[in-house]
Amino acid sequence: MQQNKVDIKSMSLPELTAYMEAIGEKRFRAKQLYEWMHKKQAASFDDMTNIPKVLIQKLKEDCELVCLKQEAAQVSAIDGTRKYLFALPDGNVIESVLMRYKHGCSVCISSQVGCRMGCRFCASTLDGLVRGLAPSEMLDQIYRIGQDIGERISNVVVMGTGEPLDNFDNLLRFLTILTDENGLHISQRGVTVSTCGIVPKMRELADKKLQITLALSLHASSQERRRELMPVANRYEIHEVVEACRYYFAQTGRRVTFEYSLVGGVNDTDEDAVRLAELIAGLNCHVNLIPVNPIRERDYVQPERRAILNFKNKLEKNGINVTTRRTLGSDIDASCGQLRKKFMDNQK
């Protein structure tokens, strides 16, 4: 982000309208600018053909139009998944993933540069947190990918690098703009936000009564095991986190998703399956089993296929709604943080 320049793409329509009035412009200019940024996804002020030259000049002097630069893209030969590496205005890099499903195109975006949560099986956290992303930087990941493939994006998952609830205010503003009918107008029900379990922010998000899906990275069936895998468990006890999920459902009526990375010999036993079923019993939820992607810096391995099926069957017998995530992009560094880590290592 450029110092002292207004990040105009991070403004909601009411904020942009107030800004136009403050600089002596007519209110309707805000709507025109908003459409250029969020519907037509203009890459520069000069592309905005119905905006007067005088205003364009003023915007260039006082404002910044955030537009990410594509540094790299990898396309999976197996399933067409695309992994993107984008350069931010300040030289940092982030990654995003495009996944194709029968129901349409889904983009998984990053919410921070790096991450400070320290989850043991994730490459995103290996170099720590640099900073949170501005709403404009979150949005532009979706815009650039949509333009690259020439198709509409129907679903957005905030599950890439970073902890979204650790960048809470920017996340809320991003959600407002993303789902606004004057912009890309993605349905709230087409948006999933993932968290490793920052309880106060989960409750605060619940109180907003949005219709987005909340996904909790649970990854363990007991407090002891969760603490080994996820440092956040030292602050928020496992039952407290699940209770926050129950609160989210009570406030929004939205079914909660539990992400559970299966690590061979670590959290994939019969006892784990039974404990997990007891932990989330009675909650309107869905468990997404994720056979862990091996990363070079850790010694975790995927369970054998038989162990994965056994775990799934045990949960289903206990009345839990469960699916095993299809491994997408396994040939292209598709795990969170892998492509960025490789790029940074090469730079060094």
C-alpha distance (Angstrom), angle and dihedral (degrees) to the residues before:
residue distance angle dihedral
M1 . . .
Q2 3.80 . .
Q3 3.77 114.8 .
N4 3.83 116.8 -105.8
K5 3.80 94.2 1.4
V6 3.80 120.3 121.6
D7 3.81 113.4 -113.1
I8 3.78 93.6 -137.3
K9 3.82 95.4 177.1
S10 3.81 90.8 61.9
M11 3.82 92.4 60.5
S12 3.79 122.6 103.6
L13 3.83 115.0 -130.9
P14 3.85 93.8 -99.7
E15 3.82 89.7 49.8
L16 3.79 91.9 48.3
T17 3.81 90.3 48.5
A18 3.81 90.6 52.6
Y19 3.82 89.7 47.7
M20 3.82 92.6 52.2
E21 3.81 90.6 51.1
A22 3.81 90.7 47.2
I23 3.82 91.2 56.9
G24 3.81 92.4 46.6
E25 3.82 99.3 -100.5
K26 3.80 130.0 132.4
R27 3.83 116.5 -94.0
F28 3.82 94.1 -120.2
R29 3.82 90.6 65.0
A30 3.81 88.0 71.7
K31 3.81 91.4 60.7
Q32 3.81 91.0 48.3
L33 3.81 92.6 49.6
Y34 3.80 92.1 44.6
E35 3.81 90.7 53.6
W36 3.79 91.9 48.8
M37 3.80 91.4 51.4
H38 3.79 101.9 39.1
K39 3.83 107.6 22.4
K40 3.79 103.4 30.9
Q41 3.83 91.1 25.3
A42 3.79 95.2 -144.9
A43 3.80 114.2 -159.0
S44 3.82 94.7 -148.4
F45 3.81 141.6 16.6
D46 3.83 89.2 -112.2
D47 3.83 89.9 66.2
M48 3.82 90.5 63.6
T49 3.79 97.5 95.9
N50 3.83 100.0 178.6
I51 3.83 95.0 50.9
P52 3.85 115.0 96.6
K53 3.81 115.6 -107.0
V54 3.80 91.4 -122.5
L55 3.81 91.4 57.6
I56 3.81 91.3 44.0
Q57 3.81 88.6 55.3
K58 3.81 91.3 48.3
L59 3.82 91.0 49.7
K60 3.81 91.8 49.8
E61 3.80 90.7 53.0
D62 3.80 98.7 44.3
C63 3.81 106.4 24.0
E64 3.75 140.6 55.3
L65 3.80 121.7 -141.8
V66 3.79 103.3 -154.0
C67 3.78 111.8 -140.9
L68 3.79 120.3 167.2
K69 3.78 121.3 -134.3
Q70 3.80 117.5 -135.6
E71 3.81 107.8 -125.6
A72 3.79 98.0 175.4
A73 3.78 142.7 -11.7
Q74 3.77 129.3 -162.1
V75 3.79 121.4 -164.3
S76 3.79 120.3 -157.7
A77 3.80 113.1 -125.5
I78 3.81 87.3 -156.6
D79 3.81 103.8 56.7
G80 3.83 110.0 -5.4
T81 3.80 94.2 -106.2
R82 3.81 110.0 156.4
K83 3.78 124.8 -149.0
Y84 3.81 116.0 -161.2
L85 3.78 131.1 -164.1
F86 3.82 113.0 -158.5
A87 3.80 128.9 -168.2
L88 3.81 115.6 -138.2
P89 3.82 123.2 -142.8
D90 3.84 90.3 -100.0
G91 3.82 94.1 53.3
N92 3.83 97.4 -102.0
V93 3.80 117.7 128.4
I94 3.80 131.1 -137.0
E95 3.77 134.6 178.4
S96 3.79 136.3 -132.3
V97 3.80 133.9 -178.0
L98 3.79 132.1 -143.1
M99 3.82 114.6 -153.2
R100 3.78 123.7 -172.9
Y101 3.79 118.9 -144.3
K102 3.80 133.5 169.8
H103 3.81 88.9 -102.7
G104 3.83 93.9 53.5
C105 3.78 144.0 -84.2
S106 3.78 119.5 -30.6
V107 3.81 124.7 -167.6
C108 3.79 123.7 -157.5
I109 3.81 110.4 -155.5
S110 3.79 137.0 -168.7
S111 3.81 120.6 -119.5
Q112 3.81 99.0 -168.6
V113 3.79 140.5 26.8
G114 3.80 98.6 -110.4
C115 3.80 122.4 -24.6
R116 3.78 137.2 -109.4
M117 3.80 98.6 -156.0
G118 3.82 94.9 94.3
C119 3.83 99.2 -149.4
R120 3.79 105.8 -178.8
F121 3.82 99.0 -131.8
C122 3.82 98.1 45.8
A123 3.82 127.5 93.9
S124 3.84 92.2 -160.2
T125 3.76 92.7 75.8
L126 3.81 100.3 47.9
D127 3.81 94.9 96.8
G128 3.82 96.9 35.5
L129 3.80 129.0 -126.4
V130 3.80 122.0 -39.7
R131 3.83 99.9 174.8
G132 3.78 145.3 -49.0
L133 3.80 120.1 -90.1
A134 3.79 121.9 -112.0
P135 3.83 116.4 -120.6
S136 3.82 88.5 -107.3
E137 3.81 90.7 56.5
M138 3.80 91.6 50.3
L139 3.80 92.5 47.4
D140 3.78 95.3 46.1
Q141 3.81 92.2 58.9
I142 3.82 86.7 64.1
Y143 3.81 94.4 42.0
R144 3.82 95.2 50.1
I145 3.82 92.7 47.4
G146 3.81 91.9 47.5
Q147 3.79 89.9 51.7
D148 3.80 92.6 45.2
I149 3.80 93.7 55.6
G150 3.81 96.1 31.8
E151 3.81 92.4 -132.1
R152 3.77 136.3 110.6
I153 3.80 116.9 -99.3
S154 3.80 109.0 -134.1
N155 3.81 102.3 177.1
V156 3.79 133.5 38.7
V157 3.79 126.5 -165.2
V158 3.81 118.8 -168.0
M159 3.78 93.2 -154.2
G160 3.81 105.9 109.8
T161 3.80 124.6 99.5
G162 3.82 114.6 -20.5
E163 3.79 139.2 28.4
P164 3.84 106.8 -83.7
L165 3.82 94.2 -155.1
D166 3.82 88.9 54.4
N167 3.83 85.3 64.2
F168 3.79 93.8 42.1
D169 3.83 105.6 153.3
N170 3.80 93.1 45.5
L171 3.81 89.9 47.1
L172 3.83 92.0 54.3
R173 3.80 92.1 48.6
F174 3.82 90.2 47.9
L175 3.83 90.4 51.8
T176 3.83 91.0 49.2
I177 3.81 93.0 53.2
L178 3.82 95.5 39.6
T179 3.81 93.5 54.4
D180 3.83 97.0 37.4
E181 3.82 112.8 120.6
N182 3.82 89.1 -135.2
G183 3.81 91.4 60.6
L184 3.79 134.7 35.0
H185 3.83 87.5 -37.0
I186 3.79 98.8 -153.3
S187 3.80 110.3 177.6
Q188 3.82 114.8 -106.1
R189 3.80 86.4 -128.6
G190 3.80 87.8 61.3
V191 3.81 92.1 59.8
T192 3.81 127.0 86.0
V193 3.80 123.8 -172.0
S194 3.79 118.3 -162.9
T195 3.80 126.4 -153.9
C196 3.79 135.6 178.4
G197 3.81 87.5 -140.2
I198 3.82 116.9 -76.7
V199 3.79 93.7 170.6
P200 3.86 102.4 -161.8
K201 3.82 91.2 50.2
M202 3.82 91.9 46.0
R203 3.79 88.4 56.2
E204 3.80 92.0 44.8
L205 3.81 90.0 51.5
A206 3.82 89.8 49.0
D207 3.81 89.7 54.6
K208 3.83 90.0 57.7
K209 3.84 85.9 66.0
L210 3.81 93.3 -145.5
Q211 3.80 119.0 166.0
I212 3.81 94.7 -126.3
T213 3.80 122.9 120.9
L214 3.79 117.3 -108.0
A215 3.80 115.0 -146.3
L216 3.79 118.9 -166.5
S217 3.79 119.5 -155.8
L218 3.80 95.9 -138.0
H219 3.83 103.1 157.4
A220 3.82 95.7 167.1
S221 3.78 139.6 59.2
S222 3.83 97.3 -146.8
Q223 3.79 136.4 44.0
E224 3.81 91.6 -121.2
R225 3.82 94.2 54.3
R226 3.81 93.1 41.3
R227 3.81 90.1 54.1
E228 3.80 89.6 55.2
L229 3.81 91.9 53.0
M230 3.82 102.3 32.9
P231 3.82 125.2 35.2
V232 3.84 90.1 -159.0
A233 3.84 86.0 73.9
N234 3.80 88.4 71.3
R235 3.79 87.3 68.7
Y236 3.80 102.9 33.9
E237 3.80 119.8 38.4
I238 3.81 116.8 -134.2
H239 3.84 95.9 -113.1
E240 3.82 89.8 49.2
V241 3.83 90.0 54.2
V242 3.81 93.5 48.5
E243 3.81 88.8 47.3
A244 3.83 88.3 56.1
C245 3.83 87.5 53.9
R246 3.81 90.1 52.7
Y247 3.82 87.8 50.8
Y248 3.82 90.3 50.4
F249 3.80 90.9 54.5
A250 3.82 91.7 45.9
Q251 3.82 91.5 52.9
T252 3.80 99.7 41.0
G253 3.81 108.1 21.1
R254 3.81 86.9 -131.6
R255 3.79 119.3 138.2
V256 3.80 111.3 -117.8
T257 3.81 122.7 -130.5
F258 3.81 121.5 -142.6
E259 3.80 114.5 -154.5
Y260 3.80 110.6 -151.5
S261 3.82 118.2 -176.5
L262 3.79 108.3 -155.1
V263 3.79 111.1 -140.7
G264 3.80 115.8 -170.7
G265 3.81 111.2 -108.1
V266 3.82 92.9 -4.1
N267 3.83 110.2 75.9
D268 3.81 105.5 -7.6
T269 3.83 103.8 89.7
D270 3.82 128.7 119.3
E271 3.83 88.7 -108.8
D272 3.82 89.5 54.9
A273 3.81 91.1 52.3
V274 3.83 92.9 50.0
R275 3.81 93.0 45.7
L276 3.81 91.2 48.4
A277 3.81 91.7 51.2
E278 3.82 90.4 51.2
L279 3.82 92.5 46.4
I280 3.82 95.0 56.4
A281 3.83 99.2 29.7
G282 3.81 114.7 142.1
L283 3.81 95.1 15.8
N284 3.80 119.0 120.3
C285 3.79 95.2 -120.3
H286 3.76 148.0 130.1
V287 3.81 126.4 -137.3
N288 3.79 117.5 -142.5
L289 3.81 109.8 -160.8
I290 3.81 112.4 -153.2
P291 3.79 118.6 -168.3
V292 3.82 98.7 -140.2
N293 3.82 118.3 -106.5
P294 3.83 107.3 -127.7
I295 3.84 112.6 -120.3
R296 3.77 124.9 -163.1
E297 3.81 96.3 -123.7
R298 3.83 94.9 55.2
D299 3.78 132.0 51.7
Y300 3.81 97.2 -136.4
V301 3.80 118.8 131.1
Q302 3.80 135.6 -165.8
P303 3.79 115.6 -101.3
E304 3.79 116.5 -113.9
R305 3.79 115.0 -89.5
R306 3.81 91.2 -108.8
A307 3.83 91.2 56.0
I308 3.81 91.3 50.2
L309 3.82 92.5 51.6
N310 3.79 91.3 45.3
F311 3.82 91.6 52.5
K312 3.82 90.9 48.6
N313 3.81 92.7 48.8
K314 3.81 92.2 49.6
L315 3.83 90.7 54.2
E316 3.80 92.6 46.7
K317 3.82 91.2 50.9
N318 3.80 86.6 56.0
G319 3.82 91.3 54.3
I320 3.81 97.6 -102.2
N321 3.81 119.7 144.7
V322 3.82 104.4 -128.6
T323 3.80 142.3 168.9
T324 3.80 132.8 178.6
R325 3.77 111.8 -127.2
R326 3.78 114.3 -117.0
T327 3.81 106.0 -120.0
L328 3.80 103.7 -119.2
G329 3.79 125.7 -168.9
S330 3.80 95.7 5.4
D331 3.81 89.0 155.7
I332 3.84 95.5 55.2
D333 3.85 111.2 54.0
A334 3.80 88.6 -93.0
S335 3.79 97.7 163.2
C336 3.80 116.8 103.2
G337 3.78 111.1 -80.0
Q338 3.82 98.4 2.0
L339 3.81 98.9 111.6
R340 3.80 93.5 42.4
K341 3.83 90.8 48.3
K342 3.81 91.2 51.0
F343 3.84 91.0 48.2
M344 3.81 92.6 49.1
D345 3.81 92.3 47.0
N346 3.81 89.4 52.1
Q347 3.81 91.0 48.9
K348 3.80 89.8 53.0
